[in-house]
Amino acid sequence: MIKEKNLSCQIEIDGGVGLENIKSLSVAGVNMFVCGASIFKSKDRKTVISKMKDLLAIAV
């Protein structure tokens, strides 16, 4: 519907976002991600964030 009507909007997902699905969510149209648990429960937050950014860069 968004594409059909050429609407400009943000699509956010809050919860359940991690390295295993962030790319497919982006491809599906999500452009705002709340990734609290996947980042804050990791032992290396900086690496998780970096990997997420890398996955999003190749999802475009």
MORAUR-V717042 format. One record per helix or strand of 2 or more residues. SS is the DSSP state (@ for helix, = for strand). FROM is the first residue (numbers start at 1). TO is the last residue. Records with the same first field share a line. If there is no record, write none. Layout:
BEGIN
SS=FROM-TO, FROM-TO
END
This chain:
BEGIN
==12-14, 32-34
@=22-27, 36-40, 45-59
END
